[in-house]
Amino acid sequence: MQGMYATGIISIINLIIILVLLGFFIYGFVLFVKLAKRGIKALDIYINEKNNNKL
């Protein structure tokens, strides 16, 4: 009976750890997408400035 109880607690702890890691992954992915959008915008501004200077 004690072994089953310990196994249940360990599985709950594992589930919590997996959910926390999934949350970190989603948060990191959102931050990466925001960073990529800013980088694309900065690159567009840079390209426009370079093209306007050549004209």
mmCIF entry with sequence, helices, sheets and N, C-alpha, C, O atoms, coordinates in Angstrom:
data_MODEL
# 
_entry.id   MODEL 
# 
_entity.id                         1 
_entity.type                       polymer 
_entity.pdbx_number_of_molecules   1 
# 
_entity_poly.entity_id                      1 
_entity_poly.type                           'polypeptide(L)' 
_entity_poly.nstd_linkage                   no 
_entity_poly.nstd_monomer                   no 
_entity_poly.pdbx_seq_one_letter_code       MQGMYATGIISIINLIIILVLLGFFIYGFVLFVKLAKRGIKALDIYINEKNNNKL 
_entity_poly.pdbx_seq_one_letter_code_can   MQGMYATGIISIINLIIILVLLGFFIYGFVLFVKLAKRGIKALDIYINEKNNNKL 
_entity_poly.pdbx_strand_id                 A 
# 
loop_
_entity_poly_seq.entity_id 
_entity_poly_seq.num 
_entity_poly_seq.mon_id 
_entity_poly_seq.hetero 
1 1  MET n 
1 2  GLN n 
1 3  GLY n 
1 4  MET n 
1 5  TYR n 
1 6  ALA n 
1 7  THR n 
1 8  GLY n 
1 9  ILE n 
1 10 ILE n 
1 11 SER n 
1 12 ILE n 
1 13 ILE n 
1 14 ASN n 
1 15 LEU n 
1 16 ILE n 
1 17 ILE n 
1 18 ILE n 
1 19 LEU n 
1 20 VAL n 
1 21 LEU n 
1 22 LEU n 
1 23 GLY n 
1 24 PHE n 
1 25 PHE n 
1 26 ILE n 
1 27 TYR n 
1 28 GLY n 
1 29 PHE n 
1 30 VAL n 
1 31 LEU n 
1 32 PHE n 
1 33 VAL n 
1 34 LYS n 
1 35 LEU n 
1 36 ALA n 
1 37 LYS n 
1 38 ARG n 
1 39 GLY n 
1 40 ILE n 
1 41 LYS n 
1 42 ALA n 
1 43 LEU n 
1 44 ASP n 
1 45 ILE n 
1 46 TYR n 
1 47 ILE n 
1 48 ASN n 
1 49 GLU n 
1 50 LYS n 
1 51 ASN n 
1 52 ASN n 
1 53 ASN n 
1 54 LYS n 
1 55 LEU n 
# 
_struct_asym.id          A 
_struct_asym.entity_id   1 
# 
_struct_conf.conf_type_id            HELX_P 
_struct_conf.id                      HELX_P1 
_struct_conf.pdbx_PDB_helix_id       AA1 
_struct_conf.beg_label_comp_id       GLN 
_struct_conf.beg_label_asym_id       A 
_struct_conf.beg_label_seq_id        2 
_struct_conf.pdbx_beg_PDB_ins_code   ? 
_struct_conf.end_label_comp_id       LYS 
_struct_conf.end_label_asym_id       A 
_struct_conf.end_label_seq_id        54 
_struct_conf.pdbx_end_PDB_ins_code   ? 
_struct_conf.beg_auth_comp_id        GLN 
_struct_conf.beg_auth_asym_id        A 
_struct_conf.beg_auth_seq_id         2 
_struct_conf.end_auth_comp_id        LYS 
_struct_conf.end_auth_asym_id        A 
_struct_conf.end_auth_seq_id         54 
_struct_conf.pdbx_PDB_helix_class    1 
_struct_conf.details                 ? 
_struct_conf.pdbx_PDB_helix_length   53 
# 
_struct_conf_type.id          HELX_P 
_struct_conf_type.criteria    ? 
_struct_conf_type.reference   ? 
# 
loop_
_atom_site.group_PDB 
_atom_site.id 
_atom_site.type_symbol 
_atom_site.label_atom_id 
_atom_site.label_alt_id 
_atom_site.label_comp_id 
_atom_site.label_asym_id 
_atom_site.label_entity_id 
_atom_site.label_seq_id 
_atom_site.pdbx_PDB_ins_code 
_atom_site.Cartn_x 
_atom_site.Cartn_y 
_atom_site.Cartn_z 
_atom_site.occupancy 
_atom_site.B_iso_or_equiv 
_atom_site.pdbx_formal_charge 
_atom_site.auth_seq_id 
_atom_site.auth_comp_id 
_atom_site.auth_asym_id 
_atom_site.auth_atom_id 
_atom_site.pdbx_PDB_model_num 
ATOM 1   N N  . MET A 1 1  ? 0.821  -1.197 0.000   1.00 0.00 ? 1  MET A N  1 
ATOM 2   C CA . MET A 1 1  ? 0.000  0.000  0.000   1.00 0.00 ? 1  MET A CA 1 
ATOM 3   C C  . MET A 1 1  ? 0.864  1.259  0.000   1.00 0.00 ? 1  MET A C  1 
ATOM 4   O O  . MET A 1 1  ? 0.533  2.244  -0.660  1.00 0.00 ? 1  MET A O  1 
ATOM 5   N N  . GLN A 1 2  ? 1.959  1.226  0.733   1.00 0.00 ? 2  GLN A N  1 
ATOM 6   C CA . GLN A 1 2  ? 2.844  2.385  0.789   1.00 0.00 ? 2  GLN A CA 1 
ATOM 7   C C  . GLN A 1 2  ? 3.485  2.649  -0.576  1.00 0.00 ? 2  GLN A C  1 
ATOM 8   O O  . GLN A 1 2  ? 3.651  3.805  -0.966  1.00 0.00 ? 2  GLN A O  1 
ATOM 9   N N  . GLY A 1 3  ? 3.839  1.607  -1.291  1.00 0.00 ? 3  GLY A N  1 
ATOM 10  C CA . GLY A 1 3  ? 4.476  1.763  -2.595  1.00 0.00 ? 3  GLY A CA 1 
ATOM 11  C C  . GLY A 1 3  ? 3.552  2.423  -3.599  1.00 0.00 ? 3  GLY A C  1 
ATOM 12  O O  . GLY A 1 3  ? 3.996  3.239  -4.406  1.00 0.00 ? 3  GLY A O  1 
ATOM 13  N N  . MET A 1 4  ? 2.269  2.081  -3.560  1.00 0.00 ? 4  MET A N  1 
ATOM 14  C CA . MET A 1 4  ? 1.312  2.683  -4.479  1.00 0.00 ? 4  MET A CA 1 
ATOM 15  C C  . MET A 1 4  ? 1.137  4.165  -4.176  1.00 0.00 ? 4  MET A C  1 
ATOM 16  O O  . MET A 1 4  ? 1.007  4.975  -5.094  1.00 0.00 ? 4  MET A O  1 
ATOM 17  N N  . TYR A 1 5  ? 1.134  4.523  -2.906  1.00 0.00 ? 5  TYR A N  1 
ATOM 18  C CA . TYR A 1 5  ? 0.974  5.917  -2.502  1.00 0.00 ? 5  TYR A CA 1 
ATOM 19  C C  . TYR A 1 5  ? 2.172  6.746  -2.971  1.00 0.00 ? 5  TYR A C  1 
ATOM 20  O O  . TYR A 1 5  ? 2.005  7.855  -3.479  1.00 0.00 ? 5  TYR A O  1 
ATOM 21  N N  . ALA A 1 6  ? 3.379  6.201  -2.799  1.00 0.00 ? 6  ALA A N  1 
ATOM 22  C CA . ALA A 1 6  ? 4.590  6.903  -3.223  1.00 0.00 ? 6  ALA A CA 1 
ATOM 23  C C  . ALA A 1 6  ? 4.621  7.046  -4.744  1.00 0.00 ? 6  ALA A C  1 
ATOM 24  O O  . ALA A 1 6  ? 5.039  8.082  -5.260  1.00 0.00 ? 6  ALA A O  1 
ATOM 25  N N  . THR A 1 7  ? 4.189  6.030  -5.451  1.00 0.00 ? 7  THR A N  1 
ATOM 26  C CA . THR A 1 7  ? 4.155  6.091  -6.909  1.00 0.00 ? 7  THR A CA 1 
ATOM 27  C C  . THR A 1 7  ? 3.184  7.173  -7.378  1.00 0.00 ? 7  THR A C  1 
ATOM 28  O O  . THR A 1 7  ? 3.463  7.882  -8.345  1.00 0.00 ? 7  THR A O  1 
ATOM 29  N N  . GLY A 1 8  ? 2.060  7.299  -6.703  1.00 0.00 ? 8  GLY A N  1 
ATOM 30  C CA . GLY A 1 8  ? 1.088  8.339  -7.052  1.00 0.00 ? 8  GLY A CA 1 
ATOM 31  C C  . GLY A 1 8  ? 1.653  9.731  -6.854  1.00 0.00 ? 8  GLY A C  1 
ATOM 32  O O  . GLY A 1 8  ? 1.448  10.615 -7.685  1.00 0.00 ? 8  GLY A O  1 
ATOM 33  N N  . ILE A 1 9  ? 2.363  9.927  -5.754  1.00 0.00 ? 9  ILE A N  1 
ATOM 34  C CA . ILE A 1 9  ? 2.960  11.239 -5.488  1.00 0.00 ? 9  ILE A CA 1 
ATOM 35  C C  . ILE A 1 9  ? 4.026  11.558 -6.529  1.00 0.00 ? 9  ILE A C  1 
ATOM 36  O O  . ILE A 1 9  ? 4.102  12.683 -7.023  1.00 0.00 ? 9  ILE A O  1 
ATOM 37  N N  . ILE A 1 10 ? 4.846  10.568 -6.860  1.00 0.00 ? 10 ILE A N  1 
ATOM 38  C CA . ILE A 1 10 ? 5.902  10.789 -7.858  1.00 0.00 ? 10 ILE A CA 1 
ATOM 39  C C  . ILE A 1 10 ? 5.294  11.125 -9.216  1.00 0.00 ? 10 ILE A C  1 
ATOM 40  O O  . ILE A 1 10 ? 5.811  11.984 -9.931  1.00 0.00 ? 10 ILE A O  1 
ATOM 41  N N  . SER A 1 11 ? 4.205  10.458 -9.576  1.00 0.00 ? 11 SER A N  1 
ATOM 42  C CA . SER A 1 11 ? 3.589  10.744 -10.873 1.00 0.00 ? 11 SER A CA 1 
ATOM 43  C C  . SER A 1 11 ? 2.975  12.145 -10.889 1.00 0.00 ? 11 SER A C  1 
ATOM 44  O O  . SER A 1 11 ? 2.998  12.815 -11.921 1.00 0.00 ? 11 SER A O  1 
ATOM 45  N N  . ILE A 1 12 ? 2.431  12.590 -9.765  1.00 0.00 ? 12 ILE A N  1 
ATOM 46  C CA . ILE A 1 12 ? 1.883  13.949 -9.693  1.00 0.00 ? 12 ILE A CA 1 
ATOM 47  C C  . ILE A 1 12 ? 3.011  14.970 -9.814  1.00 0.00 ? 12 ILE A C  1 
ATOM 48  O O  . ILE A 1 12 ? 2.866  15.979 -10.505 1.00 0.00 ? 12 ILE A O  1 
ATOM 49  N N  . ILE A 1 13 ? 4.129  14.711 -9.145  1.00 0.00 ? 13 ILE A N  1 
ATOM 50  C CA . ILE A 1 13 ? 5.281  15.615 -9.236  1.00 0.00 ? 13 ILE A CA 1 
ATOM 51  C C  . ILE A 1 13 ? 5.798  15.663 -10.673 1.00 0.00 ? 13 ILE A C  1 
ATOM 52  O O  . ILE A 1 13 ? 6.120  16.737 -11.182 1.00 0.00 ? 13 ILE A O  1 
ATOM 53  N N  . ASN A 1 14 ? 5.877  14.512 -11.321 1.00 0.00 ? 14 ASN A N  1 
ATOM 54  C CA . ASN A 1 14 ? 6.312  14.477 -12.726 1.00 0.00 ? 14 ASN A CA 1 
ATOM 55  C C  . ASN A 1 14 ? 5.362  15.269 -13.620 1.00 0.00 ? 14 ASN A C  1 
ATOM 56  O O  . ASN A 1 14 ? 5.809  15.987 -14.515 1.00 0.00 ? 14 ASN A O  1 
ATOM 57  N N  . LEU A 1 15 ? 4.068  15.145 -13.388 1.00 0.00 ? 15 LEU A N  1 
ATOM 58  C CA . LEU A 1 15 ? 3.083  15.881 -14.177 1.00 0.00 ? 15 LEU A CA 1 
ATOM 59  C C  . LEU A 1 15 ? 3.259  17.383 -13.981 1.00 0.00 ? 15 LEU A C  1 
ATOM 60  O O  . LEU A 1 15 ? 3.196  18.146 -14.945 1.00 0.00 ? 15 LEU A O  1 
ATOM 61  N N  . ILE A 1 16 ? 3.478  17.810 -12.744 1.00 0.00 ? 16 ILE A N  1 
ATOM 62  C CA . ILE A 1 16 ? 3.690  19.235 -12.469 1.00 0.00 ? 16 ILE A CA 1 
ATOM 63  C C  . ILE A 1 16 ? 4.947  19.730 -13.175 1.00 0.00 ? 16 ILE A C  1 
ATOM 64  O O  . ILE A 1 16 ? 4.942  20.809 -13.767 1.00 0.00 ? 16 ILE A O  1 
ATOM 65  N N  . ILE A 1 17 ? 6.018  18.951 -13.117 1.00 0.00 ? 17 ILE A N  1 
ATOM 66  C CA . ILE A 1 17 ? 7.269  19.344 -13.775 1.00 0.00 ? 17 ILE A CA 1 
ATOM 67  C C  . ILE A 1 17 ? 7.069  19.457 -15.279 1.00 0.00 ? 17 ILE A C  1 
ATOM 68  O O  . ILE A 1 17 ? 7.557  20.403 -15.898 1.00 0.00 ? 17 ILE A O  1 
ATOM 69  N N  . ILE A 1 18 ? 6.362  18.512 -15.871 1.00 0.00 ? 18 ILE A N  1 
ATOM 70  C CA . ILE A 1 18 ? 6.109  18.543 -17.313 1.00 0.00 ? 18 ILE A CA 1 
ATOM 71  C C  . ILE A 1 18 ? 5.285  19.773 -17.684 1.00 0.00 ? 18 ILE A C  1 
ATOM 72  O O  . ILE A 1 18 ? 5.573  20.429 -18.685 1.00 0.00 ? 18 ILE A O  1 
ATOM 73  N N  . LEU A 1 19 ? 4.265  20.092 -16.891 1.00 0.00 ? 19 LEU A N  1 
ATOM 74  C CA . LEU A 1 19 ? 3.439  21.261 -17.182 1.00 0.00 ? 19 LEU A CA 1 
ATOM 75  C C  . LEU A 1 19 ? 4.233  22.555 -17.050 1.00 0.00 ? 19 LEU A C  1 
ATOM 76  O O  . LEU A 1 19 ? 4.062  23.472 -17.853 1.00 0.00 ? 19 LEU A O  1 
ATOM 77  N N  . VAL A 1 20 ? 5.103  22.636 -16.041 1.00 0.00 ? 20 VAL A N  1 
ATOM 78  C CA . VAL A 1 20 ? 5.942  23.829 -15.872 1.00 0.00 ? 20 VAL A CA 1 
ATOM 79  C C  . VAL A 1 20 ? 6.894  23.979 -17.056 1.00 0.00 ? 20 VAL A C  1 
ATOM 80  O O  . VAL A 1 20 ? 7.057  25.078 -17.585 1.00 0.00 ? 20 VAL A O  1 
ATOM 81  N N  . LEU A 1 21 ? 7.519  22.887 -17.471 1.00 0.00 ? 21 LEU A N  1 
ATOM 82  C CA . LEU A 1 21 ? 8.427  22.946 -18.617 1.00 0.00 ? 21 LEU A CA 1 
ATOM 83  C C  . LEU A 1 21 ? 7.681  23.322 -19.897 1.00 0.00 ? 21 LEU A C  1 
ATOM 84  O O  . LEU A 1 21 ? 8.205  24.067 -20.725 1.00 0.00 ? 21 LEU A O  1 
ATOM 85  N N  . LEU A 1 22 ? 6.475  22.814 -20.058 1.00 0.00 ? 22 LEU A N  1 
ATOM 86  C CA . LEU A 1 22 ? 5.665  23.179 -21.219 1.00 0.00 ? 22 LEU A CA 1 
ATOM 87  C C  . LEU A 1 22 ? 5.341  24.670 -21.197 1.00 0.00 ? 22 LEU A C  1 
ATOM 88  O O  . LEU A 1 22 ? 5.379  25.333 -22.233 1.00 0.00 ? 22 LEU A O  1 
ATOM 89  N N  . GLY A 1 23 ? 5.025  25.192 -20.018 1.00 0.00 ? 23 GLY A N  1 
ATOM 90  C CA . GLY A 1 23 ? 4.765  26.624 -19.879 1.00 0.00 ? 23 GLY A CA 1 
ATOM 91  C C  . GLY A 1 23 ? 5.983  27.456 -20.233 1.00 0.00 ? 23 GLY A C  1 
ATOM 92  O O  . GLY A 1 23 ? 5.863  28.473 -20.917 1.00 0.00 ? 23 GLY A O  1 
ATOM 93  N N  . PHE A 1 24 ? 7.178  27.027 -19.767 1.00 0.00 ? 24 PHE A N  1 
ATOM 94  C CA . PHE A 1 24 ? 8.413  27.729 -20.114 1.00 0.00 ? 24 PHE A CA 1 
ATOM 95  C C  . PHE A 1 24 ? 8.659  27.688 -21.616 1.00 0.00 ? 24 PHE A C  1 
ATOM 96  O O  . PHE A 1 24 ? 9.090  28.680 -22.205 1.00 0.00 ? 24 PHE A O  1 
ATOM 97  N N  . PHE A 1 25 ? 8.389  26.549 -22.233 1.00 0.00 ? 25 PHE A N  1 
ATOM 98  C CA . PHE A 1 25 ? 8.588  26.419 -23.674 1.00 0.00 ? 25 PHE A CA 1 
ATOM 99  C C  . PHE A 1 25 ? 7.674  27.377 -24.435 1.00 0.00 ? 25 PHE A C  1 
ATOM 100 O O  . PHE A 1 25 ? 8.120  28.060 -25.356 1.00 0.00 ? 25 PHE A O  1 
ATOM 101 N N  . ILE A 1 26 ? 6.409  27.427 -24.056 1.00 0.00 ? 26 ILE A N  1 
ATOM 102 C CA . ILE A 1 26 ? 5.460  28.309 -24.741 1.00 0.00 ? 26 ILE A CA 1 
ATOM 103 C C  . ILE A 1 26 ? 5.859  29.771 -24.541 1.00 0.00 ? 26 ILE A C  1 
ATOM 104 O O  . ILE A 1 26 ? 5.817  30.560 -25.485 1.00 0.00 ? 26 ILE A O  1 
ATOM 105 N N  . TYR A 1 27 ? 6.245  30.135 -23.312 1.00 0.00 ? 27 TYR A N  1 
ATOM 106 C CA . TYR A 1 27 ? 6.667  31.505 -23.022 1.00 0.00 ? 27 TYR A CA 1 
ATOM 107 C C  . TYR A 1 27 ? 7.910  31.873 -23.836 1.00 0.00 ? 27 TYR A C  1 
ATOM 108 O O  . TYR A 1 27 ? 7.984  32.964 -24.401 1.00 0.00 ? 27 TYR A O  1 
ATOM 109 N N  . GLY A 1 28 ? 8.868  30.976 -23.893 1.00 0.00 ? 28 GLY A N  1 
ATOM 110 C CA . GLY A 1 28 ? 10.077 31.223 -24.671 1.00 0.00 ? 28 GLY A CA 1 
ATOM 111 C C  . GLY A 1 28 ? 9.780  31.353 -26.153 1.00 0.00 ? 28 GLY A C  1 
ATOM 112 O O  . GLY A 1 28 ? 10.378 32.183 -26.837 1.00 0.00 ? 28 GLY A O  1 
ATOM 113 N N  . PHE A 1 29 ? 8.865  30.544 -26.650 1.00 0.00 ? 29 PHE A N  1 
ATOM 114 C CA . PHE A 1 29 ? 8.497  30.622 -28.062 1.00 0.00 ? 29 PHE A CA 1 
ATOM 115 C C  . PHE A 1 29 ? 7.835  31.956 -28.379 1.00 0.00 ? 29 PHE A C  1 
ATOM 116 O O  . PHE A 1 29 ? 8.105  32.552 -29.422 1.00 0.00 ? 29 PHE A O  1 
ATOM 117 N N  . VAL A 1 30 ? 6.967  32.428 -27.483 1.00 0.00 ? 30 VAL A N  1 
ATOM 118 C CA . VAL A 1 30 ? 6.315  33.729 -27.684 1.00 0.00 ? 30 VAL A CA 1 
ATOM 119 C C  . VAL A 1 30 ? 7.358  34.839 -27.699 1.00 0.00 ? 30 VAL A C  1 
ATOM 120 O O  . VAL A 1 30 ? 7.299  35.734 -28.542 1.00 0.00 ? 30 VAL A O  1 
ATOM 121 N N  . LEU A 1 31 ? 8.313  34.789 -26.771 1.00 0.00 ? 31 LEU A N  1 
ATOM 122 C CA . LEU A 1 31 ? 9.373  35.799 -26.746 1.00 0.00 ? 31 LEU A CA 1 
ATOM 123 C C  . LEU A 1 31 ? 10.212 35.742 -28.022 1.00 0.00 ? 31 LEU A C  1 
ATOM 124 O O  . LEU A 1 31 ? 10.599 36.781 -28.557 1.00 0.00 ? 31 LEU A O  1 
ATOM 125 N N  . PHE A 1 32 ? 10.491 34.544 -28.507 1.00 0.00 ? 32 PHE A N  1 
ATOM 126 C CA . PHE A 1 32 ? 11.263 34.401 -29.742 1.00 0.00 ? 32 PHE A CA 1 
ATOM 127 C C  . PHE A 1 32 ? 10.516 34.999 -30.930 1.00 0.00 ? 32 PHE A C  1 
ATOM 128 O O  . PHE A 1 32 ? 11.126 35.654 -31.775 1.00 0.00 ? 32 PHE A O  1 
ATOM 129 N N  . VAL A 1 33 ? 9.215  34.784 -31.004 1.00 0.00 ? 33 VAL A N  1 
ATOM 130 C CA . VAL A 1 33 ? 8.425  35.334 -32.106 1.00 0.00 ? 33 VAL A CA 1 
ATOM 131 C C  . VAL A 1 33 ? 8.430  36.860 -32.045 1.00 0.00 ? 33 VAL A C  1 
ATOM 132 O O  . VAL A 1 33 ? 8.556  37.529 -33.070 1.00 0.00 ? 33 VAL A O  1 
ATOM 133 N N  . LYS A 1 34 ? 8.290  37.411 -30.822 1.00 0.00 ? 34 LYS A N  1 
ATOM 134 C CA . LYS A 1 34 ? 8.340  38.872 -30.687 1.00 0.00 ? 34 LYS A CA 1 
ATOM 135 C C  . LYS A 1 34 ? 9.696  39.412 -31.124 1.00 0.00 ? 34 LYS A C  1 
ATOM 136 O O  . LYS A 1 34 ? 9.767  40.430 -31.812 1.00 0.00 ? 34 LYS A O  1 
ATOM 137 N N  . LEU A 1 35 ? 10.766 38.736 -30.730 1.00 0.00 ? 35 LEU A N  1 
ATOM 138 C CA . LEU A 1 35 ? 12.111 39.159 -31.115 1.00 0.00 ? 35 LEU A CA 1 
ATOM 139 C C  . LEU A 1 35 ? 12.288 39.083 -32.629 1.00 0.00 ? 35 LEU A C  1 
ATOM 140 O O  . LEU A 1 35 ? 12.882 39.979 -33.229 1.00 0.00 ? 35 LEU A O  1 
ATOM 141 N N  . ALA A 1 36 ? 11.785 38.035 -33.241 1.00 0.00 ? 36 ALA A N  1 
ATOM 142 C CA . ALA A 1 36 ? 11.902 37.883 -34.690 1.00 0.00 ? 36 ALA A CA 1 
ATOM 143 C C  . ALA A 1 36 ? 11.140 38.992 -35.416 1.00 0.00 ? 36 ALA A C  1 
ATOM 144 O O  . ALA A 1 36 ? 11.620 39.524 -36.417 1.00 0.00 ? 36 ALA A O  1 
ATOM 145 N N  . LYS A 1 37 ? 9.953  39.342 -34.913 1.00 0.00 ? 37 LYS A N  1 
ATOM 146 C CA . LYS A 1 37 ? 9.181  40.417 -35.536 1.00 0.00 ? 37 LYS A CA 1 
ATOM 147 C C  . LYS A 1 37 ? 9.919  41.742 -35.441 1.00 0.00 ? 37 LYS A C  1 
ATOM 148 O O  . LYS A 1 37 ? 9.926  42.520 -36.396 1.00 0.00 ? 37 LYS A O  1 
ATOM 149 N N  . ARG A 1 38 ? 10.549 42.009 -34.284 1.00 0.00 ? 38 ARG A N  1 
ATOM 150 C CA . ARG A 1 38 ? 11.321 43.246 -34.132 1.00 0.00 ? 38 ARG A CA 1 
ATOM 151 C C  . ARG A 1 38 ? 12.527 43.242 -35.067 1.00 0.00 ? 38 ARG A C  1 
ATOM 152 O O  . ARG A 1 38 ? 12.859 44.266 -35.663 1.00 0.00 ? 38 ARG A O  1 
ATOM 153 N N  . GLY A 1 39 ? 13.172 42.102 -35.193 1.00 0.00 ? 39 GLY A N  1 
ATOM 154 C CA . GLY A 1 39 ? 14.327 42.007 -36.079 1.00 0.00 ? 39 GLY A CA 1 
ATOM 155 C C  . GLY A 1 39 ? 13.949 42.241 -37.526 1.00 0.00 ? 39 GLY A C  1 
ATOM 156 O O  . GLY A 1 39 ? 14.674 42.913 -38.259 1.00 0.00 ? 39 GLY A O  1 
ATOM 157 N N  . ILE A 1 40 ? 12.825 41.693 -37.942 1.00 0.00 ? 40 ILE A N  1 
ATOM 158 C CA . ILE A 1 40 ? 12.361 41.890 -39.318 1.00 0.00 ? 40 ILE A CA 1 
ATOM 159 C C  . ILE A 1 40 ? 12.029 43.360 -39.555 1.00 0.00 ? 40 ILE A C  1 
ATOM 160 O O  . ILE A 1 40 ? 12.360 43.916 -40.602 1.00 0.00 ? 40 ILE A O  1 
ATOM 161 N N  . LYS A 1 41 ? 11.370 43.991 -38.573 1.00 0.00 ? 41 LYS A N  1 
ATOM 162 C CA . LYS A 1 41 ? 11.037 45.406 -38.712 1.00 0.00 ? 41 LYS A CA 1 
ATOM 163 C C  . LYS A 1 41 ? 12.308 46.254 -38.796 1.00 0.00 ? 41 LYS A C  1 
ATOM 164 O O  . LYS A 1 41 ? 12.391 47.167 -39.618 1.00 0.00 ? 41 LYS A O  1 
ATOM 165 N N  . ALA A 1 42 ? 13.295 45.956 -37.949 1.00 0.00 ? 42 ALA A N  1 
ATOM 166 C CA . ALA A 1 42 ? 14.555 46.704 -37.976 1.00 0.00 ? 42 ALA A CA 1 
ATOM 167 C C  . ALA A 1 42 ? 15.277 46.497 -39.305 1.00 0.00 ? 42 ALA A C  1 
ATOM 168 O O  . ALA A 1 42 ? 15.855 47.437 -39.851 1.00 0.00 ? 42 ALA A O  1 
ATOM 169 N N  . LEU A 1 43 ? 15.245 45.287 -39.819 1.00 0.00 ? 43 LEU A N  1 
ATOM 170 C CA . LEU A 1 43 ? 15.883 45.010 -41.108 1.00 0.00 ? 43 LEU A CA 1 
ATOM 171 C C  . LEU A 1 43 ? 15.177 45.749 -42.240 1.00 0.00 ? 43 LEU A C  1 
ATOM 172 O O  . LEU A 1 43 ? 15.832 46.252 -43.153 1.00 0.00 ? 43 LEU A O  1 
ATOM 173 N N  . ASP A 1 44 ? 13.855 45.820 -42.188 1.00 0.00 ? 44 ASP A N  1 
ATOM 174 C CA . ASP A 1 44 ? 13.114 46.572 -43.206 1.00 0.00 ? 44 ASP A CA 1 
ATOM 175 C C  . ASP A 1 44 ? 13.479 48.053 -43.161 1.00 0.00 ? 44 ASP A C  1 
ATOM 176 O O  . ASP A 1 44 ? 13.666 48.678 -44.205 1.00 0.00 ? 44 ASP A O  1 
ATOM 177 N N  . ILE A 1 45 ? 13.580 48.618 -41.959 1.00 0.00 ? 45 ILE A N  1 
ATOM 178 C CA . ILE A 1 45 ? 13.958 50.026 -41.821 1.00 0.00 ? 45 ILE A CA 1 
ATOM 179 C C  . ILE A 1 45 ? 15.361 50.244 -42.373 1.00 0.00 ? 45 ILE A C  1 
ATOM 180 O O  . ILE A 1 45 ? 15.607 51.215 -43.088 1.00 0.00 ? 45 ILE A O  1 
ATOM 181 N N  . TYR A 1 46 ? 16.269 49.349 -42.045 1.00 0.00 ? 46 TYR A N  1 
ATOM 182 C CA . TYR A 1 46 ? 17.653 49.462 -42.522 1.00 0.00 ? 46 TYR A CA 1 
ATOM 183 C C  . TYR A 1 46 ? 17.712 49.403 -44.051 1.00 0.00 ? 46 TYR A C  1 
ATOM 184 O O  . TYR A 1 46 ? 18.413 50.197 -44.678 1.00 0.00 ? 46 TYR A O  1 
ATOM 185 N N  . ILE A 1 47 ? 16.985 48.478 -44.637 1.00 0.00 ? 47 ILE A N  1 
ATOM 186 C CA . ILE A 1 47 ? 16.982 48.338 -46.102 1.00 0.00 ? 47 ILE A CA 1 
ATOM 187 C C  . ILE A 1 47 ? 16.382 49.579 -46.753 1.00 0.00 ? 47 ILE A C  1 
ATOM 188 O O  . ILE A 1 47 ? 16.902 50.063 -47.759 1.00 0.00 ? 47 ILE A O  1 
ATOM 189 N N  . ASN A 1 48 ? 15.287 50.100 -46.187 1.00 0.00 ? 48 ASN A N  1 
ATOM 190 C CA . ASN A 1 48 ? 14.672 51.310 -46.747 1.00 0.00 ? 48 ASN A CA 1 
ATOM 191 C C  . ASN A 1 48 ? 15.616 52.501 -46.669 1.00 0.00 ? 48 ASN A C  1 
ATOM 192 O O  . ASN A 1 48 ? 15.701 53.285 -47.613 1.00 0.00 ? 48 ASN A O  1 
ATOM 193 N N  . GLU A 1 49 ? 16.329 52.644 -45.548 1.00 0.00 ? 49 GLU A N  1 
ATOM 194 C CA . GLU A 1 49 ? 17.282 53.753 -45.423 1.00 0.00 ? 49 GLU A CA 1 
ATOM 195 C C  . GLU A 1 49 ? 18.414 53.616 -46.437 1.00 0.00 ? 49 GLU A C  1 
ATOM 196 O O  . GLU A 1 49 ? 18.824 54.607 -47.041 1.00 0.00 ? 49 GLU A O  1 
ATOM 197 N N  . LYS A 1 50 ? 18.914 52.422 -46.628 1.00 0.00 ? 50 LYS A N  1 
ATOM 198 C CA . LYS A 1 50 ? 20.001 52.215 -47.588 1.00 0.00 ? 50 LYS A CA 1 
ATOM 199 C C  . LYS A 1 50 ? 19.537 52.486 -49.018 1.00 0.00 ? 50 LYS A C  1 
ATOM 200 O O  . LYS A 1 50 ? 20.280 53.058 -49.815 1.00 0.00 ? 50 LYS A O  1 
ATOM 201 N N  . ASN A 1 51 ? 18.314 52.078 -49.342 1.00 0.00 ? 51 ASN A N  1 
ATOM 202 C CA . ASN A 1 51 ? 17.793 52.301 -50.693 1.00 0.00 ? 51 ASN A CA 1 
ATOM 203 C C  . ASN A 1 51 ? 17.513 53.777 -50.942 1.00 0.00 ? 51 ASN A C  1 
ATOM 204 O O  . ASN A 1 51 ? 17.728 54.263 -52.052 1.00 0.00 ? 51 ASN A O  1 
ATOM 205 N N  . ASN A 1 52 ? 17.040 54.496 -49.934 1.00 0.00 ? 52 ASN A N  1 
ATOM 206 C CA . ASN A 1 52 ? 16.755 55.922 -50.095 1.00 0.00 ? 52 ASN A CA 1 
ATOM 207 C C  . ASN A 1 52 ? 18.041 56.724 -50.248 1.00 0.00 ? 52 ASN A C  1 
ATOM 208 O O  . ASN A 1 52 ? 18.056 57.725 -50.965 1.00 0.00 ? 52 ASN A O  1 
ATOM 209 N N  . ASN A 1 53 ? 19.111 56.311 -49.598 1.00 0.00 ? 53 ASN A N  1 
ATOM 210 C CA . ASN A 1 53 ? 20.386 57.021 -49.714 1.00 0.00 ? 53 ASN A CA 1 
ATOM 211 C C  . ASN A 1 53 ? 20.991 56.847 -51.104 1.00 0.00 ? 53 ASN A C  1 
ATOM 212 O O  . ASN A 1 53 ? 21.670 57.752 -51.591 1.00 0.00 ? 53 ASN A O  1 
ATOM 213 N N  . LYS A 1 54 ? 20.765 55.720 -51.745 1.00 0.00 ? 54 LYS A N  1 
ATOM 214 C CA . LYS A 1 54 ? 21.324 55.468 -53.074 1.00 0.00 ? 54 LYS A CA 1 
ATOM 215 C C  . LYS A 1 54 ? 20.594 56.271 -54.145 1.00 0.00 ? 54 LYS A C  1 
ATOM 216 O O  . LYS A 1 54 ? 21.179 56.620 -55.170 1.00 0.00 ? 54 LYS A O  1 
ATOM 217 N N  . LEU A 1 55 ? 19.320 56.562 -53.907 1.00 0.00 ? 55 LEU A N  1 
ATOM 218 C CA . LEU A 1 55 ? 18.553 57.320 -54.896 1.00 0.00 ? 55 LEU A CA 1 
ATOM 219 C C  . LEU A 1 55 ? 18.936 58.764 -54.779 1.00 0.00 ? 55 LEU A C  1 
ATOM 220 O O  . LEU A 1 55 ? 18.417 59.602 -55.516 1.00 0.00 ? 55 LEU A O  1 
# 
